Amino acid sequence: MKNSRYSNVIMTIFTLITFVFITQVVGESSVKKVTTNNFPNDNYQHNFKNLTFNNLKARSLNPKIQKLVINAKFEKVTPLATPLTSTQTTNLQGGEDIASATPIPSLPFSDTGHTTGYVDNYDESCTSFTGNAPDVVYSYSPTIDEYVDISLCGSNYYTHLWVYENDSTNVVACNRFDVSCGLPRSKLTQVPMYPGNIYYIVIDGENGASGDYQIDVSGTPIPHLTDSSTVHPSLADAGNGNLMLGYEDRRADTTLIWSGSNDDGVTFPMSGSFSFNGNPIYPSIKYWGNDTVFYGTLVGPAGESNGARTYLLEIMNPTDIASWVLSYWDWSSYGWHDLKMAAIATDNGLASWQWGFISMVHSSTYPQPNDPALVDAPHICYPTTADGQATISWFSGVNGCATTDACIDKITHKGYSVYDWYDPDSLTWELLIRQDFTDNWNLDPNGWILMPGGAKEHSQYPVVAANNGNVVILTEYWNENVGNDRDIICWYTSDSDLSNLAISTVAATTNNERYPQVSYVSGTTFRCTYVSGDTLFTSLSYDAGANWSPPQIVSLVPDDKVVNEYRTSTLTEKGSKAIWEYRTSGNPDTSIFLHFTNLTTITDSDNDGIADSIDNCPYVYNPYQEDANNDGIGDSCCCVGLRGNADNDPNDIFNANDIIYLINWSFKNFQNFPLSCPKEADVDGSGTINASDILYMINYAFGEPQGPALKPCQ
């Protein structure tokens, strides 16, 4: 324990990287949004096996700190951007049948009309419910390969919707109701359409229903790149439509592309790249806060300062390319070289300049007494001052890490960096965890190395998520003593105590499960994804890692063959979206493309990290769930808008019931008529609840003329 040391270097040489605008895209051709149903795969589940861990081993690392300080320099660039195009909204009304179908001239397209009085020409059993209703038809002849979305969500009756290709004998897509519409309305997404065909869109109804409809049709090009690859995606989601995406584009030399969206990925209107002397790899991007602010990092090429630099990408607005700035700290003069891996963690709960930290696998010849050189050692880099100073920090004595991931618990402000470290003595990949106090970097970090069992029981490719003391770490696991079958296991604790981690099984079958990702969702719910074969799966834990739900398939798109490699996929904040690499089945070239999809399973209306179902104030941001009187109603929800809701009506309505309620309370009937929110009963705003408030209510409700208005809560 005493032989391990930990060191820091603070420096801040911020140097501008010239920004080169690459392209302006509507629906970036290298990434496509898809829709999945996330149903369990029965054949997959039947191959489960049991894992037992009886010999969990943990040892701590003891740190020692050293520092250097250098002033920072900042610069900024203003690249170009191109605006988007318009939407077609002409009212045309659908045709009676295929022969008289109303043509859709181009996409996007919107129209309104009705089916009342039309003939029931078509009925398809794919909806599983009786139609027997009037229908109208639109036709569309694509000029390029497209994924087409068709929505009837704005209609005023129970709709059915399907698409024929060329004639009424070939149904290519069909829907009765889509839950994303809210009401029982129809919607189809990602319907592939190809040039040389005519697609007939039929608007029908349920059980004879007819009425007014609204149809919205949009399309995105199906990517068909030749012998090219878009790999190692990183996607961040602000939860309000703003997304930021980074990926490697290998059409020629590797270019790292950044793309921004403000419409939840329907389009990525801003895309660009920074110029490097060499090929940057492994982007990492996370949402920080303030609705539009993201931070990212990457692994720079050896041609830039011998691979010594730590990069920070700052995005103030994903669709304002002038707000994108890439800067770096150059550690080369202190002996650093050959950065191997990097991941960023963000937190907006501290000062505005404290964006978070970056975990790294890095090497150095920095002179330390009695220390060997650092080779692929675990590092972090974090901001030190508002003017750009930063600290590089590491554990010595643990050379030989391969990958890393990082997160910050935004309640406790503890930061977690995880690494897979190859122990040369036991010849085993082990889990190395570092815990920092991001609200006080002067405190020494905690460090632990863990093994699930004995020698050659390996843990690799770790990822981490944490909230409110719950720490969830996923790794690949395999026991070389009995074979090489890979499974996914979870290391977890509920009190931030890394010395007391438990282990659970996420996925263990006779197939290989590989390359996990994990994200905190809300409460004690966490989501993960992993790859098995050429399929991406997801699973949920509702108890902070102790148990995991049966797997569900994410990559349901026909012909998607998920690429089986490290960082092939990413989960966004709150597990809201997944993005993955895929190849097309039967494609003769080696191209790799990207798909992403929504994984929304839990509603969090106020975006405070607590699911509505357990939030004591579901529509007001209150992540700490303060409830002074323990009545189950959060203090933040106590009195919203105007006062007067003395009886705590969930609809927040003032009426005669509130007057009667307060009268009963005034006669000391506290047990049967408790005041859950005293401020609601203090209608005159005097700070005291008495007969004056009852008279105030009566005068307001029944007075002639009406008495003074109810006082506002604030």
C-alpha positions in Angstrom: 0.0 0.0 0.0 2.8 2.4 1.0 4.7 1.8 -2.2 2.1 3.3 -4.5 2.3 7.0 -5.1 0.1 9.6 -6.7 1.3 12.8 -8.3 0.0 16.0 -9.9 1.2 18.6 -12.3 -0.7 21.8 -12.9 -0.3 23.6 -16.1 -2.3 25.7 -18.5 -0.8 26.2 -22.0 -4.1 26.6 -23.9 -3.3 26.8 -27.7 -5.9 27.2 -30.4 -6.5 24.5 -32.9 -7.6 25.9 -36.2 -11.2 25.0 -37.0 -12.0 23.8 -40.5 -15.6 23.8 -41.5 -16.4 20.6 -43.2 -20.0 20.4 -44.2 -23.6 21.7 -43.6 -26.0 18.8 -43.4 -29.7 18.3 -43.0 -30.0 14.8 -41.5 -26.3 14.1 -41.4 -25.7 11.2 -43.9 -23.4 9.3 -41.5 -25.9 8.9 -38.7 -29.6 8.0 -38.7 -32.2 8.0 -36.1 -34.3 4.8 -35.9 -37.2 3.6 -33.8 -37.2 0.3 -31.9 -39.8 -1.5 -29.9 -37.3 -3.0 -27.4 -38.8 -6.5 -27.0 -37.1 -9.4 -25.3 -35.3 -11.9 -27.4 -36.6 -15.3 -26.1 -33.9 -17.4 -27.9 -31.2 -15.2 -26.3 -32.6 -15.5 -22.8 -32.8 -19.3 -22.9 -29.0 -19.5 -23.0 -28.4 -17.9 -19.6 -25.8 -19.4 -17.2 -24.9 -18.8 -13.6 -21.8 -16.8 -12.4 -20.5 -17.1 -8.8 -18.0 -14.8 -7.2 -16.7 -16.1 -3.9 -13.3 -14.5 -3.7 -13.7 -10.7 -4.3 -10.4 -9.1 -3.6 -9.7 -5.4 -3.1 -6.6 -3.4 -2.2 -6.3 0.4 -1.8 -3.8 2.8 -3.4 -2.2 5.5 -1.2 -1.6 8.9 -2.9 1.1 11.5 -2.8 0.7 15.0 -4.4 3.0 17.3 -6.3 2.1 20.4 -8.4 3.4 22.8 -11.0 1.5 26.0 -12.2 1.7 27.7 -15.6 -0.6 30.5 -16.8 -3.2 29.9 -19.5 -3.9 31.5 -22.9 -7.3 31.4 -24.6 -8.3 32.0 -28.2 -11.5 31.6 -30.2 -12.5 31.3 -33.9 -15.6 32.1 -35.9 -16.3 29.6 -38.7 -19.1 29.7 -41.3 -22.5 28.2 -41.1 -25.3 27.6 -43.7 -29.1 27.9 -42.9 -31.6 25.1 -43.3 -34.4 24.9 -45.9 -38.2 25.2 -45.7 -41.2 22.8 -45.3 -44.0 22.0 -47.7 -47.4 22.8 -46.2 -49.8 23.0 -49.2 -53.3 21.5 -48.5 -54.0 18.9 -51.2 -56.4 16.2 -49.7 -55.8 12.5 -50.3 -57.2 10.7 -53.3 -60.0 8.1 -53.4 -57.8 5.1 -54.3 -54.4 4.1 -55.7 -55.4 5.2 -59.2 -56.4 8.7 -58.0 -53.8 9.0 -55.2 -52.6 12.5 -54.4 -48.9 12.8 -55.3 -46.4 14.0 -52.6 -44.1 16.2 -54.6 -41.1 16.3 -52.2 -40.2 15.9 -48.5 -40.8 17.2 -46.0 -44.6 17.3 -46.7 -47.6 18.2 -44.6 -51.3 18.2 -45.5 -54.7 18.2 -43.9 -58.0 16.6 -45.1 -60.8 14.2 -44.2 -62.0 10.7 -44.9 -65.7 11.3 -44.2 -67.8 10.4 -47.3 -65.0 8.4 -49.0 -65.2 4.7 -49.9 -63.6 1.9 -47.9 -61.3 0.6 -50.7 -58.6 -1.1 -48.7 -58.3 -3.0 -45.4 -55.2 -4.7 -44.1 -55.0 -7.3 -41.3 -51.6 -6.1 -40.2 -53.3 -3.8 -37.7 -55.0 -6.8 -36.0 -58.1 -4.7 -35.5 -61.1 -4.2 -37.8 -61.0 -1.2 -40.1 -64.0 -1.2 -42.4 -63.6 2.5 -42.6 -63.3 5.1 -45.4 -59.8 5.7 -46.6 -57.8 8.1 -48.8 -54.4 7.6 -50.5 -51.2 9.6 -51.2 -48.4 8.5 -53.4 -44.7 9.2 -53.2 -41.9 8.4 -55.7 -38.5 8.9 -54.1 -35.6 10.0 -56.1 -33.0 8.7 -53.6 -32.8 5.9 -51.1 -34.7 7.3 -48.0 -36.0 6.5 -44.6 -39.5 8.0 -44.5 -41.4 9.0 -41.3 -45.2 9.3 -41.6 -47.3 10.7 -38.8 -51.1 11.0 -38.3 -50.7 12.2 -34.7 -52.5 15.4 -35.3 -55.7 13.8 -36.6 -59.1 13.9 -34.7 -60.2 10.3 -34.9 -58.9 6.7 -34.4 -56.7 6.2 -37.5 -55.0 3.3 -39.2 -52.0 3.7 -41.5 -50.1 1.5 -43.9 -47.9 1.8 -47.0 -48.0 -0.2 -50.2 -45.1 -0.6 -52.6 -46.2 -0.3 -56.2 -49.6 -2.0 -55.7 -52.1 -3.1 -53.1 -50.6 -6.6 -52.8 -47.3 -5.5 -51.2 -47.7 -4.0 -47.7 -44.3 -2.7 -46.5 -45.3 -1.0 -43.3 -48.4 -0.8 -41.1 -49.5 0.8 -37.8 -52.6 1.1 -35.8 -51.7 3.3 -32.8 -48.3 4.7 -31.9 -47.7 5.6 -28.2 -45.6 8.6 -29.1 -48.7 10.3 -30.5 -50.3 10.5 -27.0 -53.8 9.8 -28.4 -54.7 6.6 -30.3 -53.3 7.8 -33.6 -51.0 6.1 -36.2 -47.4 6.7 -37.0 -44.7 5.0 -39.0 -41.0 5.7 -38.7 -37.9 4.7 -40.8 -39.9 3.2 -43.7 -37.2 2.5 -46.3 -38.2 3.7 -49.8 -36.2 3.4 -53.0 -36.1 5.1 -56.4 -38.0 3.3 -59.2 -40.9 2.5 -56.9 -44.2 4.2 -56.1 -45.3 4.1 -52.5 -49.0 4.4 -51.7 -49.7 5.8 -48.2 -53.2 4.8 -47.1 -55.0 6.7 -44.3 -57.8 4.5 -42.8 -59.8 4.3 -39.6 -60.7 1.9 -36.9 -64.1 0.1 -36.8 -65.7 2.4 -39.4 -64.2 5.7 -38.0 -63.7 8.7 -40.2 -62.8 12.3 -39.7 -60.3 15.1 -40.2 -56.6 14.0 -40.5 -53.3 15.7 -40.5 -50.4 13.9 -42.3 -46.8 14.8 -41.8 -44.1 13.1 -43.9 -40.4 13.6 -43.7 -37.4 11.7 -45.0 -33.7 11.3 -44.4 -31.2 9.8 -46.9 -30.2 6.1 -46.3 -26.4 6.2 -45.9 -24.6 4.3 -48.7 -20.9 5.2 -48.4 -18.5 3.1 -50.3 -15.6 1.5 -48.4 -15.8 4.1 -45.7 -16.3 4.0 -42.0 -17.9 6.2 -39.3 -16.8 4.8 -36.0 -16.5 5.3 -32.2 -19.5 7.5 -31.8 -20.1 9.6 -28.7 -23.6 11.2 -28.3 -24.7 13.6 -25.6 -28.3 14.6 -24.9 -29.4 17.8 -23.0 -32.9 16.4 -22.7 -34.5 19.4 -24.5 -33.8 18.6 -28.2 -30.2 19.7 -28.1 -27.7 16.9 -29.0 -24.0 16.8 -29.7 -22.4 14.0 -31.6 -18.7 13.1 -32.2 -17.4 10.3 -34.4 -14.4 9.3 -36.5 -14.9 9.6 -40.3 -12.5 7.3 -42.1 -13.4 8.0 -45.7 -9.8 9.1 -46.2 -7.5 9.7 -43.3 -9.3 9.7 -40.0 -11.2 13.0 -39.4 -13.0 13.6 -36.1 -16.4 15.0 -37.0 -18.6 17.0 -34.5 -22.3 17.5 -35.3 -24.9 19.5 -33.4 -28.7 19.2 -33.4 -31.5 21.3 -31.8 -34.4 19.1 -32.9 -33.6 15.9 -31.1 -31.6 14.5 -34.0 -34.1 14.9 -36.7 -31.4 16.9 -38.4 -27.8 17.7 -37.5 -27.5 21.1 -39.2 -24.0 22.0 -37.9 -21.1 19.7 -38.6 -17.4 20.4 -38.7 -13.9 19.3 -37.8 -10.7 20.8 -36.3 -7.4 20.4 -38.1 -4.6 18.2 -36.7 -1.2 17.0 -37.7 -2.3 13.4 -37.8 -5.5 11.6 -37.0 -7.5 12.2 -33.8 -9.5 9.3 -32.4 -12.0 8.3 -29.7 -14.2 11.4 -29.1 -16.0 11.8 -25.8 -18.8 14.3 -25.3 -21.1 15.1 -22.3 -23.9 17.6 -21.6 -22.9 20.1 -18.9 -26.0 22.3 -18.4 -27.6 25.7 -19.2 -29.8 24.0 -21.9 -27.1 24.1 -24.6 -23.6 23.7 -23.1 -21.5 20.6 -23.8 -17.9 19.6 -23.1 -15.8 17.0 -24.9 -12.4 15.6 -25.3 -10.5 13.2 -27.6 -7.3 11.3 -28.1 -5.0 13.5 -30.1 -2.5 12.3 -32.7 1.2 11.6 -32.0 2.0 14.4 -34.5 0.8 17.0 -32.0 3.4 17.3 -29.2 4.2 13.6 -29.4 0.7 12.7 -28.1 1.1 14.7 -24.9 -1.9 17.0 -25.1 -5.1 16.9 -23.2 -7.9 18.5 -25.3 -11.0 20.3 -24.1 -13.9 21.0 -26.5 -16.3 23.6 -25.4 -19.7 23.8 -27.1 -21.9 26.8 -26.0 -24.6 26.0 -28.5 -24.7 22.9 -30.7 -26.2 24.7 -33.7 -24.0 27.9 -33.3 -20.8 26.8 -34.8 -19.1 30.0 -33.8 -19.4 28.9 -30.2 -17.3 25.8 -30.7 -13.8 26.1 -29.3 -11.1 23.5 -29.0 -8.2 24.1 -26.6 -5.5 22.0 -25.0 -2.9 21.6 -22.3 0.5 20.6 -23.7 2.3 18.4 -21.1 5.2 17.4 -23.5 7.8 19.6 -21.9 7.3 17.7 -18.7 7.8 14.3 -20.3 4.3 13.2 -21.2 3.7 11.4 -24.5 1.4 9.0 -26.3 -2.0 9.5 -24.8 -3.9 6.2 -25.3 -7.5 6.8 -24.1 -9.6 9.6 -22.7 -13.1 10.2 -21.4 -14.8 13.3 -20.0 -17.1 13.7 -17.0 -19.1 17.0 -16.4 -21.0 18.7 -13.6 -22.6 22.1 -13.5 -23.2 22.1 -9.8 -20.1 24.1 -8.9 -18.5 27.3 -10.3 -19.1 28.0 -14.0 -15.4 27.3 -14.9 -15.4 23.9 -13.2 -16.6 21.9 -16.1 -15.6 18.5 -14.6 -12.6 16.4 -15.4 -11.0 14.1 -18.0 -9.8 10.6 -17.2 -6.9 9.4 -19.3 -4.5 6.5 -20.0 -1.2 8.3 -20.4 2.6 7.9 -20.4 5.4 10.1 -19.1 9.1 10.2 -18.2 8.4 13.0 -15.7 11.3 12.8 -13.1 10.1 11.4 -9.8 12.5 10.1 -7.1 12.5 6.3 -7.0 9.7 6.2 -9.6 9.9 4.3 -12.8 8.6 5.9 -16.0 4.8 6.0 -16.4 3.6 3.7 -19.3 -0.1 3.6 -19.9 -0.8 4.8 -16.4 -4.2 6.0 -15.0 -4.4 9.9 -15.1 -7.0 12.6 -14.7 -7.0 16.3 -15.7 -9.2 18.9 -14.0 -9.6 22.7 -14.0 -7.8 24.4 -11.2 -8.6 28.2 -11.6 -11.1 30.3 -13.6 -8.3 31.6 -15.8 -7.6 28.2 -17.3 -5.1 26.5 -15.0 -5.4 22.8 -14.9 -4.0 19.8 -13.0 -2.8 16.5 -14.3 -2.8 13.8 -11.7 -1.9 10.1 -11.6 -1.2 7.0 -9.6 2.2 5.5 -10.1 3.1 1.9 -9.8 0.1 0.7 -12.0 1.5 0.9 -15.5 -0.4 -1.1 -18.1 -4.0 0.3 -18.3 -5.9 0.0 -21.6 -9.3 1.8 -21.4 -11.0 4.3 -19.1 -14.4 5.9 -18.4 -15.5 8.7 -16.0 -18.5 10.2 -14.3 -19.4 12.7 -11.6 -22.1 12.0 -9.0 -24.0 15.4 -9.2 -25.4 15.0 -5.7 -22.3 14.1 -3.8 -19.9 15.8 -6.2 -17.6 12.7 -6.1 -15.9 11.9 -9.3 -15.2 8.3 -10.5 -12.6 7.2 -13.0 -12.3 3.5 -13.9 -9.6 1.7 -15.7 -8.7 -1.8 -16.7 -5.2 -2.6 -15.5 -3.1 -5.6 -16.4 -1.4 -7.0 -13.3 1.9 -8.4 -14.5 2.2 -10.6 -11.4 -1.1 -12.4 -11.6 -1.3 -12.0 -15.4 -4.9 -10.7 -14.9 -6.9 -7.7 -16.1 -8.2 -6.0 -12.9 -10.5 -3.1 -12.2 -8.9 0.1 -11.0 -11.2 2.8 -9.5 -10.3 6.3 -8.5 -12.6 8.5 -6.4 -12.1 12.2 -6.3 -13.9 15.1 -4.4 -14.6 17.5 -7.3 -15.9 20.2 -4.9 -12.5 20.1 -3.1 -9.6 18.9 -5.2 -7.2 19.6 -2.3 -8.5 16.4 -0.7 -6.6 13.2 -1.6 -8.4 10.8 -3.8 -9.3 7.2 -2.9 -8.0 4.4 -5.2 -8.8 0.8 -5.3 -7.8 -2.3 -7.4 -10.4 -5.1 -7.5 -10.6 -8.6 -8.7 -13.8 -10.7 -8.9 -11.9 -13.9 -8.0 -8.5 -15.4 -8.5 -5.7 -15.1 -11.0 -6.8 -14.9 -14.7 -10.4 -14.0 -13.8 -10.4 -10.9 -15.9 -12.3 -7.6 -15.7 -12.0 -5.3 -18.7 -13.6 -2.4 -20.6 -15.1 -0.8 -17.4 -17.7 2.0 -17.5 -19.2 3.9 -14.6 -22.3 5.9 -13.6 -23.2 7.3 -10.2 -25.9 9.3 -8.4 -26.6 10.2 -4.8 -24.0 7.7 -3.5 -25.1 4.9 -5.8 -22.1 3.8 -7.9 -22.6 1.4 -10.7 -19.6 0.0 -12.7 -19.9 -2.5 -15.5 -17.1 -4.6 -16.9 -16.6 -7.6 -19.2 -15.7 -10.7 -17.2 -14.1 -13.9 -18.2 -12.3 -16.7 -16.4 -9.4 -17.8 -18.5 -9.0 -20.9 -16.3 -12.2 -22.4 -17.8 -12.4 -20.6 -21.2 -12.8 -17.3 -22.9 -16.6 -16.8 -22.9 -17.2 -13.1 -22.1 -20.0 -11.9 -19.8 -21.1 -8.6 -18.3 -21.0 -8.1 -14.5 -21.8 -5.1 -12.3 -19.9 -3.8 -9.3 -22.1 -1.6 -7.2 -22.5 0.2 -3.9 -25.2 2.5 -2.4 -23.0 4.7 -0.2 -20.0 5.7 -2.3 -17.8 3.2 -0.4 -15.5 1.6 -3.0 -14.1 -0.7 -0.4 -17.5 -2.4 0.0 -18.5 -3.1 -3.6 -20.9 -6.0 -4.3 -21.1 -7.9 -7.7 -24.2 -8.8 -9.7 -24.6 -10.4 -13.1 -25.9 -8.3 -15.9 -25.7 -10.8 -18.8 -24.2 -14.3 -18.8 -25.0 -16.7 -21.6 -23.1 -19.2 -23.7 -22.6 -16.4 -26.2 -20.1 -13.6 -25.7 -21.5 -10.4 -24.1 -19.1 -7.5 -24.7 -18.3 -3.7 -24.5 -20.8 -2.5 -21.9 -22.1 1.1 -21.5 -24.0 2.4 -18.5 -26.0 5.5 -17.7 -27.9 6.8 -14.6 -31.6 7.3 -15.4 -33.5 8.4 -12.2 -33.9 7.5 -8.6 -32.1 4.2 -8.3 -32.6 3.2 -12.0 -29.6 2.7 -14.3 -29.6 1.5 -17.9 -26.9 -0.4 -19.7 -26.2 -1.6 -23.2 -23.8 -4.3 -24.5 -23.1 -6.2 -27.7 -23.7 -9.9 -28.2 -22.8 -11.2 -31.6 -23.9 -8.6 -34.1 -26.8 -7.3 -31.9 -27.0 -4.4 -29.3 -29.0 -5.2 -26.2 -30.2 -3.0 -23.3 -31.1 -3.9 -19.7 -32.4 -1.8 -16.7 -31.6 -2.0 -13.0 -34.2 -0.5 -10.7 -32.2 -1.0 -7.5 -28.8 0.6 -8.4 -27.1 -2.4 -9.8 -28.2 -5.2 -7.6 -30.5 -6.8 -10.2 -30.9 -6.4 -13.9 -33.9 -6.8 -16.2 -34.1 -9.4 -19.0 -32.3 -8.0 -22.1 -34.1 -6.2 -24.9 -32.9 -5.7 -28.4 -31.9 -2.2 -29.4 -30.7 -2.8 -33.0 -34.0 -4.0 -34.5 -33.4 -2.3 -37.9 -33.4 -5.0 -40.6 -29.9 -5.8 -41.9 -28.2 -3.9 -39.0 -25.1 -5.9 -38.0 -23.6 -4.2 -35.0 -19.8 -3.9 -35.1 -18.2 -5.9 -32.3 -15.5 -3.6 -31.1 -14.6 -1.2 -28.2 -16.6 2.0 -28.1 -18.9 0.7 -30.8 -21.8 2.3 -29.0 -22.7 5.0 -26.5 -25.5 5.7 -24.1 -26.6 9.3 -23.5 -27.4 11.1 -20.3 -30.3 9.4 -18.4 -30.1 6.5 -20.8 -32.3 8.4 -23.2 -30.6 7.4 -26.4 -28.2 4.8 -27.8 -26.0 5.1 -30.8 -24.1 2.3 -32.4 -21.9 1.3 -35.3 -23.3 -1.2 -37.9 -22.6 -2.8 -41.2 -25.3 -3.6 -43.7 -26.0 -7.3 -44.2 -24.9 -8.5 -47.6 -23.0 -5.2 -48.4 -19.9 -6.2 -50.4 -17.8 -3.3 -49.0 -16.5 -2.8 -45.5 -18.4 0.4 -44.7 -19.5 1.1 -41.2 -22.4 3.5 -40.5 -24.2 4.9 -37.4 -27.7 4.5 -36.1 -29.2 6.0 -33.0 -32.6 5.5 -31.3 -34.6 6.8 -28.3 -34.7 4.5 -25.2 -37.3 6.5 -23.3 -38.9 4.3 -20.6 -39.2 6.7 -17.6 -40.8 10.1 -17.5 -39.0 12.9 -15.6 -41.0 16.0 -16.4 -38.9 18.5 -14.4 -35.6 17.0 -15.4 -34.3 16.7 -11.8 -33.2 13.1 -12.1 -36.2 11.7 -10.2 -38.8 9.8 -12.1 -42.3 11.3 -12.0 -43.7 8.1 -10.5 -41.6 8.6 -7.3 -41.0 12.4 -7.5 -42.6 14.3 -4.6 -42.9 17.3 -6.8 -42.9 15.9 -10.4 -43.3 19.2 -12.3 -40.9 21.4 -10.3 -37.1 20.8 -10.2 -36.2 19.5 -6.8 -33.4 16.9 -7.0 -33.0 16.7 -3.2 -36.7 15.9 -2.6 -36.9 18.2 0.4 -40.1 17.6 2.4 -40.0 19.4 5.8 -43.3 18.0 7.1 -42.9 14.5 5.6 -46.3 14.6 4.0 -45.1 13.2 0.7 -45.4 16.6 -1.1 -42.1 18.2 -1.8 -41.4 21.6 -0.3 -40.9 22.9 -3.9 -44.5 22.0 -4.7 -45.9 23.7 -1.7 -47.8 26.7 -3.1 -47.4 27.2 -6.8 -49.1 30.1 -8.4 -51.8 31.7 -6.2 -52.6 30.8 -2.6 -55.9 29.3 -1.5 -55.6 25.5 -2.1 -55.9 24.8 1.6 -57.3 21.3 1.1 -54.3 20.3 -1.1 -56.5 19.6 -4.1 -54.1 17.8 -6.6 -55.5 20.1 -9.4 -54.6 23.2 -7.3 -58.1 24.6 -7.5 -59.6 27.1 -5.0 -63.2 26.7 -4.2 -65.7 26.5 -1.3 -64.1 23.2 -0.2 -61.0 25.2 0.8 -63.1 27.6 3.0 -64.8 24.6 4.7 -61.4 22.9 5.2 -59.8 25.9 6.8 -62.8 26.4 9.1 -62.5 22.8 10.3 -58.8 23.3 10.8 -59.4 26.5 12.8 -61.5 24.6 15.3 -58.4 22.6 16.1 -59.4 19.5 14.1 -55.7 19.2 13.0 -55.6 15.4 12.7 -58.5 15.2 10.2 -57.7 18.5 8.5 -53.9 18.9 8.4 -52.4 21.8 6.5 -50.0 20.2 4.1 -48.9 23.6 2.9 -49.5 26.4 5.4 -48.6 29.0 2.8 -51.7 28.0 0.7 -54.0 28.8 3.7 -52.3 32.2 4.5 -54.3 33.7 1.6 -53.8 37.3 2.7 -50.0 36.9 2.9 -49.8 38.1 6.5 -47.6 35.3 7.7 -50.2 34.1 10.2 -53.2 31.8 9.6 -56.3 33.0 11.4 -59.9 34.1 11.0 -58.8 36.9 8.7 -57.8 34.3 6.1 -61.3 32.7 6.3 -63.0 36.1 5.8 -60.6 36.9 3.0 -61.5 33.7 1.2 -65.3 34.3 1.7 -65.0 37.9 0.5 -63.0 36.8 -2.6 -65.4 33.9 -3.4 -68.8 35.5 -2.6 -68.3 39.2 -1.9 -70.4 41.8 -3.8 -68.3 43.5 -5.0 -65.7 40.8 -5.1 -63.0 41.1 -2.5 -59.2 41.4 -3.1 -57.5 38.7 -5.2 -55.7 35.8 -3.7 -52.1 36.6 -2.9 -49.4 34.9 -5.1 -47.3 32.2 -3.4 -44.0 34.1 -4.0 
